[in-house]
Amino acid sequence: MVHPPDESLLATCFQEVTGSSPVSIAPLRPHASERRIYRLRSGSTTLVGVVNPSRQENDAFVGLARHFKAKGLPVPTIHAYRPEQGVYLEDDLGEVTLLDLLIAERARTGEQFPATAEAIYRRVLSFLPRFQIEAAKTLDFSICLGSDTFFSRTLRNDMNSFATELVRRLHPEFNTDDLEGDFTTLIAYLGKATGGFFLYRDFQSRNIMLVRDEPVFIDFQSGLKGPLQYDVISLLYQSSARIPETNRQSLVDAYLDAVSKYVECDREDFFRYYTAFIISRMLQVLGVYGRQGLGAQKEYFAQSIPGALSTLHNQLSSPHLAIKLDRLLACTEALLKSA
Protein backbone atom coordinates (compact mmCIF):
# COMPACT_ATOMS: atom_id res chain seq x y z
CA MET A 1 0.00 0.00 0.00
CA VAL A 2 1.32 3.42 -0.97
CA HIS A 3 0.94 6.11 1.71
CA PRO A 4 -0.79 9.09 0.02
CA PRO A 5 1.72 11.70 1.30
CA ASP A 6 4.57 9.49 0.05
CA GLU A 7 3.02 9.22 -3.40
CA SER A 8 2.87 12.96 -3.95
CA LEU A 9 6.37 13.58 -2.59
CA LEU A 10 7.97 10.76 -4.57
CA ALA A 11 6.20 11.74 -7.78
CA THR A 12 7.51 15.30 -7.46
CA CYS A 13 11.08 14.09 -6.93
CA PHE A 14 10.81 11.66 -9.84
CA GLN A 15 9.53 14.44 -12.11
CA GLU A 16 12.47 16.65 -11.14
CA VAL A 17 15.01 13.90 -11.87
CA THR A 18 13.59 12.34 -15.04
CA GLY A 19 11.40 15.06 -16.51
CA SER A 20 8.32 12.83 -16.46
CA SER A 21 5.76 11.67 -13.92
CA PRO A 22 5.88 8.07 -12.71
CA VAL A 23 3.30 5.78 -14.28
CA SER A 24 3.41 3.48 -11.26
CA ILE A 25 4.61 3.59 -7.65
CA ALA A 26 4.77 0.14 -6.06
CA PRO A 27 5.79 -0.60 -2.45
CA LEU A 28 8.76 -2.91 -1.85
CA ARG A 29 9.33 -5.10 1.19
CA PRO A 30 11.64 -3.36 3.70
CA HIS A 31 12.53 -6.52 5.72
CA ALA A 32 13.50 -5.36 9.24
CA SER A 33 13.66 -1.67 8.38
CA GLU A 34 11.08 0.95 9.30
CA ARG A 35 11.72 2.74 6.02
CA ARG A 36 9.01 2.85 3.35
CA ILE A 37 10.51 1.80 0.02
CA TYR A 38 8.92 2.08 -3.41
CA ARG A 39 9.71 1.35 -7.06
CA LEU A 40 8.81 4.25 -9.37
CA ARG A 41 8.41 3.56 -13.07
CA SER A 42 7.88 5.59 -16.23
CA GLY A 43 8.45 3.71 -19.47
CA SER A 44 11.86 2.07 -19.31
CA THR A 45 13.01 4.35 -16.46
CA THR A 46 12.80 3.01 -12.92
CA LEU A 47 14.10 4.39 -9.65
CA VAL A 48 13.70 3.36 -6.03
CA GLY A 49 12.28 5.91 -3.62
CA VAL A 50 12.86 5.75 0.12
CA VAL A 51 10.82 7.60 2.74
CA ASN A 52 12.32 7.57 6.22
CA PRO A 53 11.56 9.99 9.08
CA SER A 54 15.05 9.53 10.57
CA ARG A 55 17.07 12.49 9.28
CA GLN A 56 20.23 11.17 10.94
CA GLU A 57 19.94 7.77 9.25
CA ASN A 58 19.19 9.34 5.87
CA ASP A 59 22.13 11.73 6.14
CA ALA A 60 24.43 8.82 6.98
CA PHE A 61 23.28 6.66 4.08
CA VAL A 62 23.32 9.42 1.49
CA GLY A 63 26.67 10.77 2.68
CA LEU A 64 28.27 7.34 2.69
CA ALA A 65 26.77 6.42 -0.68
CA ARG A 66 28.19 9.55 -2.28
CA HIS A 67 31.60 8.96 -0.71
CA PHE A 68 31.74 5.33 -1.82
CA LYS A 69 30.53 6.20 -5.31
CA ALA A 70 33.30 8.82 -5.60
CA LYS A 71 35.78 6.08 -4.68
CA GLY A 72 34.52 3.90 -7.53
CA LEU A 73 32.73 1.40 -5.34
CA PRO A 74 29.55 -0.31 -6.60
CA VAL A 75 26.81 1.37 -4.59
CA PRO A 76 23.55 2.95 -5.78
CA THR A 77 23.67 6.48 -7.16
CA ILE A 78 21.64 8.99 -5.17
CA HIS A 79 19.59 10.91 -7.74
CA ALA A 80 17.71 13.20 -5.37
CA TYR A 81 17.71 13.89 -1.65
CA ARG A 82 15.30 16.08 0.28
CA PRO A 83 16.60 15.86 3.86
CA GLU A 84 13.88 18.01 5.42
CA GLN A 85 11.18 15.75 3.98
CA GLY A 86 12.98 12.47 4.63
CA VAL A 87 13.01 11.20 1.05
CA TYR A 88 15.62 10.19 -1.50
CA LEU A 89 15.70 8.49 -4.91
CA GLU A 90 18.34 5.94 -5.82
CA ASP A 91 19.14 3.42 -8.55
CA ASP A 92 16.76 0.51 -9.01
CA LEU A 93 19.00 -2.54 -8.55
CA GLY A 94 16.34 -5.13 -9.30
CA GLU A 95 15.23 -8.01 -7.09
CA VAL A 96 18.12 -10.50 -6.91
CA THR A 97 20.22 -10.57 -3.76
CA LEU A 98 23.29 -12.67 -3.09
CA LEU A 99 21.14 -14.84 -0.82
CA ASP A 100 18.64 -15.36 -3.65
CA LEU A 101 21.43 -16.53 -5.93
CA LEU A 102 22.81 -18.90 -3.28
CA ILE A 103 19.38 -20.46 -2.71
CA ALA A 104 18.75 -20.81 -6.46
CA GLU A 105 22.15 -22.37 -7.12
CA ARG A 106 21.72 -24.70 -4.16
CA ALA A 107 18.39 -25.89 -5.58
CA ARG A 108 19.81 -26.22 -9.10
CA THR A 109 22.91 -28.22 -8.19
CA GLY A 110 21.85 -30.02 -5.01
CA GLU A 111 25.11 -28.83 -3.42
CA GLN A 112 25.26 -27.03 -0.09
CA PHE A 113 27.63 -24.37 -1.40
CA PRO A 114 27.93 -24.55 -5.21
CA ALA A 115 31.07 -23.35 -6.96
CA THR A 116 29.06 -20.69 -8.81
CA ALA A 117 27.95 -19.17 -5.52
CA GLU A 118 31.40 -19.41 -3.99
CA ALA A 119 32.87 -17.51 -6.94
CA ILE A 120 30.50 -14.60 -6.34
CA TYR A 121 31.16 -14.68 -2.58
CA ARG A 122 34.87 -14.35 -3.38
CA ARG A 123 34.09 -11.44 -5.68
CA VAL A 124 32.06 -9.79 -2.91
CA LEU A 125 34.86 -10.25 -0.38
CA SER A 126 37.37 -8.68 -2.77
CA PHE A 127 35.37 -5.43 -2.43
CA LEU A 128 35.05 -5.48 1.36
CA PRO A 129 38.57 -4.16 2.13
CA ARG A 130 37.98 -1.33 -0.30
CA PHE A 131 35.10 -0.15 1.91
CA GLN A 132 36.89 -0.88 5.17
CA ILE A 133 40.37 0.39 4.33
CA GLU A 134 40.66 2.28 1.05
CA ALA A 135 37.46 4.35 1.32
CA ALA A 136 37.97 4.83 5.07
CA LYS A 137 41.23 6.73 4.50
CA THR A 138 39.37 9.80 3.25
CA LEU A 139 36.02 9.24 4.95
CA ASP A 140 34.74 11.92 7.29
CA PHE A 141 33.46 9.63 10.04
CA SER A 142 31.37 12.43 11.46
CA ILE A 143 28.75 11.63 8.82
CA CYS A 144 28.25 8.20 10.42
CA LEU A 145 25.49 7.58 12.93
CA GLY A 146 28.00 7.13 15.77
CA SER A 147 31.16 8.83 16.94
CA ASP A 148 34.66 7.34 16.89
CA THR A 149 34.02 5.59 20.20
CA PHE A 150 30.59 4.33 19.25
CA PHE A 151 31.55 0.70 18.58
CA SER A 152 31.73 -0.23 22.26
CA ARG A 153 28.38 1.44 22.87
CA THR A 154 26.97 -0.36 19.84
CA LEU A 155 28.11 -3.68 21.29
CA ARG A 156 26.47 -2.84 24.59
CA ASN A 157 23.22 -1.93 22.83
CA ASP A 158 23.33 -5.21 20.89
CA MET A 159 23.81 -7.20 24.08
CA ASN A 160 21.01 -5.38 25.86
CA SER A 161 18.76 -6.08 22.88
CA PHE A 162 19.68 -9.78 23.01
CA ALA A 163 18.67 -9.86 26.68
CA THR A 164 15.41 -7.94 26.34
CA GLU A 165 14.18 -8.90 22.87
CA LEU A 166 15.18 -12.57 22.80
CA VAL A 167 15.96 -13.97 26.24
CA ARG A 168 13.01 -12.40 28.04
CA ARG A 169 10.65 -13.51 25.30
CA LEU A 170 12.01 -17.02 24.78
CA HIS A 171 13.04 -17.89 28.33
CA PRO A 172 11.50 -15.36 30.76
CA GLU A 173 12.60 -17.38 33.80
CA PHE A 174 16.27 -16.59 33.09
CA ASN A 175 17.65 -13.67 35.09
CA THR A 176 19.22 -11.47 32.42
CA ASP A 177 21.05 -9.44 35.09
CA ASP A 178 23.36 -12.45 35.41
CA LEU A 179 24.68 -11.71 31.90
CA GLU A 180 26.07 -8.28 32.75
CA GLY A 181 29.48 -9.55 33.85
CA ASP A 182 29.97 -11.59 30.67
CA PHE A 183 28.83 -8.70 28.50
CA THR A 184 31.39 -6.42 30.15
CA THR A 185 34.13 -9.03 29.71
CA LEU A 186 33.30 -9.51 26.02
CA ILE A 187 33.21 -5.77 25.26
CA ALA A 188 36.53 -5.19 27.01
CA TYR A 189 38.17 -8.03 25.10
CA LEU A 190 36.88 -6.93 21.69
CA GLY A 191 38.08 -3.41 22.46
CA LYS A 192 41.65 -4.70 22.20
CA ALA A 193 41.29 -5.59 18.52
CA THR A 194 42.85 -3.25 15.98
CA GLY A 195 40.30 -0.66 14.87
CA GLY A 196 40.07 2.53 12.84
CA PHE A 197 38.51 0.92 9.76
CA PHE A 198 35.07 1.41 8.25
CA LEU A 199 32.75 -1.16 9.80
CA TYR A 200 29.87 -1.76 7.40
CA ARG A 201 27.90 -3.22 10.32
CA ASP A 202 25.36 -5.33 8.35
CA PHE A 203 27.47 -6.86 5.62
CA GLN A 204 25.22 -9.83 4.78
CA SER A 205 23.87 -11.45 1.65
CA ARG A 206 20.45 -9.73 1.66
CA ASN A 207 22.26 -6.38 1.53
CA ILE A 208 24.21 -7.31 -1.60
CA MET A 209 22.31 -7.03 -4.86
CA LEU A 210 23.38 -8.72 -8.08
CA VAL A 211 23.11 -6.63 -11.22
CA ARG A 212 24.26 -8.42 -14.38
CA ASP A 213 26.08 -10.91 -12.10
CA GLU A 214 28.06 -8.15 -10.38
CA PRO A 215 27.57 -7.18 -6.72
CA VAL A 216 26.17 -3.81 -5.70
CA PHE A 217 26.16 -2.93 -2.01
CA ILE A 218 23.33 -1.37 -0.02
CA ASP A 219 22.22 -0.70 3.59
CA PHE A 220 25.48 0.62 5.01
CA GLN A 221 23.80 3.47 6.88
CA SER A 222 24.69 1.91 10.26
CA GLY A 223 28.39 1.95 9.42
CA LEU A 224 30.91 3.36 11.88
CA LYS A 225 34.58 3.21 12.80
CA GLY A 226 35.68 -0.20 14.06
CA PRO A 227 37.70 -3.42 13.50
CA LEU A 228 37.94 -5.61 10.41
CA GLN A 229 36.61 -8.93 11.73
CA TYR A 230 32.96 -8.05 12.24
CA ASP A 231 31.96 -7.57 8.60
CA VAL A 232 33.42 -10.74 7.13
CA ILE A 233 31.85 -12.68 9.99
CA SER A 234 28.48 -11.04 9.26
CA LEU A 235 28.62 -12.45 5.74
CA LEU A 236 30.04 -15.90 6.45
CA TYR A 237 27.98 -16.67 9.55
CA GLN A 238 24.59 -15.48 8.28
CA SER A 239 22.16 -18.10 9.60
CA SER A 240 19.97 -18.29 6.50
CA ALA A 241 22.99 -18.80 4.21
CA ARG A 242 24.21 -21.94 6.05
CA ILE A 243 27.71 -21.82 4.57
CA PRO A 244 29.72 -24.97 5.43
CA GLU A 245 32.67 -24.46 7.77
CA THR A 246 35.27 -25.58 5.23
CA ASN A 247 34.01 -22.98 2.78
CA ARG A 248 33.98 -20.31 5.49
CA GLN A 249 37.65 -20.92 6.16
CA SER A 250 38.51 -20.76 2.47
CA LEU A 251 36.57 -17.53 2.08
CA VAL A 252 38.07 -15.81 5.11
CA ASP A 253 41.53 -16.71 3.76
CA ALA A 254 40.57 -15.11 0.43
CA TYR A 255 39.35 -12.05 2.30
CA LEU A 256 42.63 -11.71 4.20
CA ASP A 257 44.53 -12.01 0.92
CA ALA A 258 42.47 -9.04 -0.31
CA VAL A 259 43.13 -7.11 2.92
CA SER A 260 46.88 -7.60 2.50
CA LYS A 261 46.74 -5.56 -0.71
CA TYR A 262 45.86 -2.46 1.36
CA VAL A 263 47.48 -2.93 4.77
CA GLU A 264 49.94 -5.26 6.42
CA CYS A 265 47.81 -8.16 7.65
CA ASP A 266 48.72 -9.88 10.92
CA ARG A 267 46.64 -13.04 10.58
CA GLU A 268 47.49 -14.32 14.04
CA ASP A 269 46.18 -11.10 15.58
CA PHE A 270 43.11 -11.18 13.33
CA PHE A 271 42.13 -14.68 14.44
CA ARG A 272 42.93 -13.99 18.10
CA TYR A 273 39.63 -12.11 18.34
CA TYR A 274 37.72 -13.93 15.62
CA THR A 275 35.65 -16.28 17.80
CA ALA A 276 34.67 -13.46 20.17
CA PHE A 277 33.52 -11.36 17.20
CA ILE A 278 31.36 -14.24 15.96
CA ILE A 279 29.73 -14.26 19.40
CA SER A 280 29.13 -10.50 19.27
CA ARG A 281 27.55 -10.76 15.81
CA MET A 282 25.26 -13.59 16.90
CA LEU A 283 24.13 -11.55 19.90
CA GLN A 284 23.33 -8.67 17.55
CA VAL A 285 21.30 -10.69 15.06
CA LEU A 286 19.50 -12.63 17.79
CA GLY A 287 18.31 -9.36 19.28
CA VAL A 288 16.87 -8.45 15.88
CA TYR A 289 15.39 -11.92 15.41
CA GLY A 290 13.74 -11.67 18.82
CA ARG A 291 12.23 -8.27 18.09
CA GLN A 292 11.15 -9.02 14.53
CA GLY A 293 10.45 -12.75 14.79
CA LEU A 294 8.94 -13.13 18.25
CA GLY A 295 7.74 -9.56 18.78
CA ALA A 296 6.51 -8.59 15.30
CA GLN A 297 5.74 -12.21 14.31
CA LYS A 298 7.78 -12.09 11.07
CA GLU A 299 8.35 -15.68 10.02
CA TYR A 300 11.73 -15.25 8.33
CA PHE A 301 13.31 -13.89 11.51
CA ALA A 302 11.65 -16.46 13.78
CA GLN A 303 12.93 -19.29 11.58
CA SER A 304 16.48 -17.94 11.85
CA ILE A 305 16.62 -18.11 15.66
CA PRO A 306 17.59 -21.80 16.12
CA GLY A 307 20.46 -21.61 13.63
CA ALA A 308 21.89 -18.44 15.19
CA LEU A 309 21.56 -19.93 18.69
CA SER A 310 23.40 -23.05 17.54
CA THR A 311 26.22 -20.94 16.11
CA LEU A 312 26.39 -18.90 19.31
CA HIS A 313 26.58 -22.06 21.43
CA ASN A 314 29.31 -23.56 19.24
CA GLN A 315 31.44 -20.43 19.53
CA LEU A 316 30.91 -20.10 23.29
CA SER A 317 32.08 -23.72 23.61
CA SER A 318 35.06 -23.28 21.27
CA PRO A 319 38.58 -23.91 22.56
CA HIS A 320 39.63 -20.87 20.52
CA LEU A 321 37.68 -18.50 22.79
CA ALA A 322 40.23 -16.83 25.05
CA ILE A 323 37.76 -15.53 27.65
CA LYS A 324 35.26 -17.18 29.97
CA LEU A 325 31.61 -16.45 29.28
CA ASP A 326 30.01 -19.15 31.43
CA ARG A 327 26.75 -17.34 32.20
CA LEU A 328 26.19 -16.54 28.55
CA LEU A 329 26.88 -20.17 27.68
CA ALA A 330 24.36 -21.34 30.28
CA CYS A 331 21.81 -18.88 28.94
CA THR A 332 22.33 -20.09 25.37
CA GLU A 333 21.89 -23.71 26.42
CA ALA A 334 18.60 -22.80 28.11
CA LEU A 335 17.46 -20.89 25.01
CA LEU A 336 18.22 -23.84 22.74
CA LYS A 337 15.86 -25.97 24.81
CA SER A 338 13.14 -23.31 24.47
CA ALA A 339 13.59 -22.48 20.77
SVG drawing of the C-alpha trace seen along z (x, -y; Angstrom):
<svg xmlns="http://www.w3.org/2000/svg" viewBox="-3 -20 55 52">
<polyline fill="none" stroke="black" stroke-width="0.4" points="0.0,0.0 1.3,-3.4 0.9,-6.1 -0.8,-9.1 1.7,-11.7 4.6,-9.5 3.0,-9.2 2.9,-13.0 6.4,-13.6 8.0,-10.8 6.2,-11.7 7.5,-15.3 11.1,-14.1 10.8,-11.7 9.5,-14.4 12.5,-16.7 15.0,-13.9 13.6,-12.3 11.4,-15.1 8.3,-12.8 5.8,-11.7 5.9,-8.1 3.3,-5.8 3.4,-3.5 4.6,-3.6 4.8,-0.1 5.8,0.6 8.8,2.9 9.3,5.1 11.6,3.4 12.5,6.5 13.5,5.4 13.7,1.7 11.1,-1.0 11.7,-2.7 9.0,-2.8 10.5,-1.8 8.9,-2.1 9.7,-1.4 8.8,-4.2 8.4,-3.6 7.9,-5.6 8.5,-3.7 11.9,-2.1 13.0,-4.3 12.8,-3.0 14.1,-4.4 13.7,-3.4 12.3,-5.9 12.9,-5.7 10.8,-7.6 12.3,-7.6 11.6,-10.0 15.0,-9.5 17.1,-12.5 20.2,-11.2 19.9,-7.8 19.2,-9.3 22.1,-11.7 24.4,-8.8 23.3,-6.7 23.3,-9.4 26.7,-10.8 28.3,-7.3 26.8,-6.4 28.2,-9.5 31.6,-9.0 31.7,-5.3 30.5,-6.2 33.3,-8.8 35.8,-6.1 34.5,-3.9 32.7,-1.4 29.6,0.3 26.8,-1.4 23.5,-2.9 23.7,-6.5 21.6,-9.0 19.6,-10.9 17.7,-13.2 17.7,-13.9 15.3,-16.1 16.6,-15.9 13.9,-18.0 11.2,-15.7 13.0,-12.5 13.0,-11.2 15.6,-10.2 15.7,-8.5 18.3,-5.9 19.1,-3.4 16.8,-0.5 19.0,2.5 16.3,5.1 15.2,8.0 18.1,10.5 20.2,10.6 23.3,12.7 21.1,14.8 18.6,15.4 21.4,16.5 22.8,18.9 19.4,20.5 18.7,20.8 22.1,22.4 21.7,24.7 18.4,25.9 19.8,26.2 22.9,28.2 21.9,30.0 25.1,28.8 25.3,27.0 27.6,24.4 27.9,24.5 31.1,23.3 29.1,20.7 28.0,19.2 31.4,19.4 32.9,17.5 30.5,14.6 31.2,14.7 34.9,14.3 34.1,11.4 32.1,9.8 34.9,10.2 37.4,8.7 35.4,5.4 35.1,5.5 38.6,4.2 38.0,1.3 35.1,0.2 36.9,0.9 40.4,-0.4 40.7,-2.3 37.5,-4.4 38.0,-4.8 41.2,-6.7 39.4,-9.8 36.0,-9.2 34.7,-11.9 33.5,-9.6 31.4,-12.4 28.7,-11.6 28.3,-8.2 25.5,-7.6 28.0,-7.1 31.2,-8.8 34.7,-7.3 34.0,-5.6 30.6,-4.3 31.6,-0.7 31.7,0.2 28.4,-1.4 27.0,0.4 28.1,3.7 26.5,2.8 23.2,1.9 23.3,5.2 23.8,7.2 21.0,5.4 18.8,6.1 19.7,9.8 18.7,9.9 15.4,7.9 14.2,8.9 15.2,12.6 16.0,14.0 13.0,12.4 10.6,13.5 12.0,17.0 13.0,17.9 11.5,15.4 12.6,17.4 16.3,16.6 17.7,13.7 19.2,11.5 21.0,9.4 23.4,12.4 24.7,11.7 26.1,8.3 29.5,9.6 30.0,11.6 28.8,8.7 31.4,6.4 34.1,9.0 33.3,9.5 33.2,5.8 36.5,5.2 38.2,8.0 36.9,6.9 38.1,3.4 41.7,4.7 41.3,5.6 42.9,3.2 40.3,0.7 40.1,-2.5 38.5,-0.9 35.1,-1.4 32.8,1.2 29.9,1.8 27.9,3.2 25.4,5.3 27.5,6.9 25.2,9.8 23.9,11.5 20.5,9.7 22.3,6.4 24.2,7.3 22.3,7.0 23.4,8.7 23.1,6.6 24.3,8.4 26.1,10.9 28.1,8.1 27.6,7.2 26.2,3.8 26.2,2.9 23.3,1.4 22.2,0.7 25.5,-0.6 23.8,-3.5 24.7,-1.9 28.4,-2.0 30.9,-3.4 34.6,-3.2 35.7,0.2 37.7,3.4 37.9,5.6 36.6,8.9 33.0,8.1 32.0,7.6 33.4,10.7 31.8,12.7 28.5,11.0 28.6,12.4 30.0,15.9 28.0,16.7 24.6,15.5 22.2,18.1 20.0,18.3 23.0,18.8 24.2,21.9 27.7,21.8 29.7,25.0 32.7,24.5 35.3,25.6 34.0,23.0 34.0,20.3 37.7,20.9 38.5,20.8 36.6,17.5 38.1,15.8 41.5,16.7 40.6,15.1 39.3,12.0 42.6,11.7 44.5,12.0 42.5,9.0 43.1,7.1 46.9,7.6 46.7,5.6 45.9,2.5 47.5,2.9 49.9,5.3 47.8,8.2 48.7,9.9 46.6,13.0 47.5,14.3 46.2,11.1 43.1,11.2 42.1,14.7 42.9,14.0 39.6,12.1 37.7,13.9 35.7,16.3 34.7,13.5 33.5,11.4 31.4,14.2 29.7,14.3 29.1,10.5 27.5,10.8 25.3,13.6 24.1,11.5 23.3,8.7 21.3,10.7 19.5,12.6 18.3,9.4 16.9,8.4 15.4,11.9 13.7,11.7 12.2,8.3 11.1,9.0 10.5,12.8 8.9,13.1 7.7,9.6 6.5,8.6 5.7,12.2 7.8,12.1 8.3,15.7 11.7,15.3 13.3,13.9 11.6,16.5 12.9,19.3 16.5,17.9 16.6,18.1 17.6,21.8 20.5,21.6 21.9,18.4 21.6,19.9 23.4,23.0 26.2,20.9 26.4,18.9 26.6,22.1 29.3,23.6 31.4,20.4 30.9,20.1 32.1,23.7 35.1,23.3 38.6,23.9 39.6,20.9 37.7,18.5 40.2,16.8 37.8,15.5 35.3,17.2 31.6,16.5 30.0,19.1 26.8,17.3 26.2,16.5 26.9,20.2 24.4,21.3 21.8,18.9 22.3,20.1 21.9,23.7 18.6,22.8 17.5,20.9 18.2,23.8 15.9,26.0 13.1,23.3 13.6,22.5"/>
</svg>
